[in-house]
Amino acid sequence: MGVSILIFLLIFSVIVIGHEFGHYAIARRSGIRVKEFDIGMGPSLVEWQRGETRFCIKPLPFGGACIFDGMDALADSEGEYDEHAFRNAGVWQRIATVLAGPVMNFIIGFLLALVIVGFSGSDLPVVNSVMENSAAQEAGLEAGDTIIRINHMNIHLYREISVMSMLNYGESMDVTYERDGVRKTVTLTPKYYEDDARYYIGLVGGGNVLAPKGLNLVRYAFYEAQYWARATFMSLGSMLKGHFSLDDLAGPVGVVQVVDETYEATKPLGLPTMVLSFLNLSCLLTINLGIMNLLPIPALDGGRLLLLLIEVVRGKPLPPEKEGMVHLIGAALLFMLVIAVLFNDIARLFR
């Protein structure tokens, strides 16, 4: 477990430092003073001063922070600030600064995807076989068909089909496929299988791997990053529909457990396989973090972005005390969720 914790901390550090550096770089570029750059949460273990910014490493791996001068509207509402304060920057400069963190996560995800695809290739959406008496067989799909689109979503990787099947709960699907250069569209309804307690389309694939080169590598790296983004959005959609519970969420302890399982499973297969597996996990986590931070939840980047867009529409910012109260309530609710997920992670270890 010790090695797994070190691997987790390495992955966490790259993702969080990248996210916060995005905020930091654009803030500095926009003339916004950065008071503190934090990695982790809690009391500072190590800190140092560089220019006007204090850099801190903290013990709890729940996130990080880039704290700007004049950013806390509630605590700083009575203060006086110069032109380098966050609140005195132009609204579009503040929007760019808030967006920079999640965007940096997407950039990291794309760079990781370039490495992943460059070494392991991409799984093409070609059908290897069709399950007997399945919805796919009844719809006329055959081995060798290439899936082009499902429900108006273009398909580039076979894993996209797998995720859409896994997150389907009996809803009909419009499937466009290509056979011998001819495209056809069929409608099928996945069937429920009691043994696995889930719905299946009835397609088996994933064995057709493309080794892209040159610009094709860039294109398939984009598809790889897009796959993780789509998987995150589809999972969020299923959660909103009530198909997931708190037990399906994982915090830092849960991620360490996943890292440990990945380490134990790939250790016998050699270092290259292990590294690629952790690059895949890192790609998922950084894109997931970028998307989750953009959700319109107070205290997250998405909540701040929503208030800034409201400011653009209104032509003036919200009163500082009201904005501060929104973020305070959001931070309290977010903290309660973090505690609940952490408790659930720990409880899962003893099941």
PyMOL commands that set and color helices and strands:
alter all, ss='L'
color gray80, all
select helices_A, chain A and resi 2-29+86-88+91-120+135-138+158-166+215-240+246-248+252-269+271-293+301-314+320-349
alter helices_A, ss='H'
color red, helices_A
select strands_A, chain A and resi 34-41+46-50+53-57+60-68+122-123+127-130+146-150+153-154+173-179+182-188+191-193+198-200+203-205+209-210
alter strands_A, ss='S'
color yellow, strands_A
deselect
rebuild
show_as cartoon
